[in-house]
Amino acid sequence: MDGMMIPFIMLLIITIALLLERKYHEDKIVDIYEEKFKEWKEHSTNVKEQEPPKELKGLIFKKGYNVTLELFDDDVKDPIERKKYTIVTKETL
């Protein structure tokens, strides 16, 4: 029995040493990745694209059967003439 006790203890010590070494290296790698993640968060831009705000470009009037558009800026005249617009009613909001 004594003859097998020494190799068994050596095997147990080597196994424990390898487990501890593996744990050490795993923790080291996790720390490296956490540090890289913090650096990435600092340098990354988290900009969300926002829609441009609405601008008042004109007024619409109705007199009888005629509809009149009074434009404040001439830059919206071309899209209106090319019929590049959408109609939004109170029900669609």
N, C-alpha and C positions, 0 to 999 in steps of 0.2 A: 504494500500500500504506500509505503514511504517513497518508493521509486517513481511512482506516477504523480506524486504531490508536487514536486518541483516543476516539471514541465507544465502541469495544469496551472500553477500560480503564475509562471512566466507567460503563458498564453492569456491568462486573465488580465495581467498587467499590460501586455501589448494591446489587447482589445480595448481596454479602458483608455489607454493613451491615444489610440487611433480615433476613438469616438470623441475624445476631448479636442483633438487636433482638427477633426472635421467640423465640430461645432464652432471652434475659433475661426476657421476659414469661412464658414457660412455667415457668421456674424460680420466678419470683415467685408464680405461681398455685399451684404445687405446694407451696411453703412455706406459703402461706395455708391450704391444705386440710390440711396436716399439723398446723399449729397448731390449727385448729378440731377436728381429730380428737383431739388430746391433751386439749383442753378438754372435749370430749364424754366421753372416757374418765374424766376426773376427776369429772365431774358425773353420769354415768350410774350407776344402781344395778344391780348384777349379783347380785341375790338370787335364789337358787334356792329354790323352794318345797320344804320338807321335810315328809315325812309326820310326823304327831305320833307320839311314841313309844308303845309298847304299855304299857298300865297293867293291873295285876292288879286285877280287880274282883270276882272270886269264884272258887270252886272247884267242880268237878264230881265227885260220888261215885257209885259204882254199888254197890248192895247187892242181890244177887239179881237180880230183873228191874226193880227200881226205880232210877231215876236221880234224884239230888238235886243241886240247884244251891244252893250257899251263897254269897250275894251279900254283899260288903263294903259296897257303896254302893247306895242305892236308885235312883240315876239310870240304872242299866242294867236295871232291872226292866221298865220300859215297853217298850223295844225287844225284850226277850226275850218278853214277853207278846204282842207284835204279830208275832212270828216274823221280826224284822229282824236276822238274824245269818247267818253263814256257818260251815260246819263244815270245819275244816282237820285233816287226818289226817297221820300221819307220812309216808305215801307221797306226798301232795301237796306237801310242803315241798320 
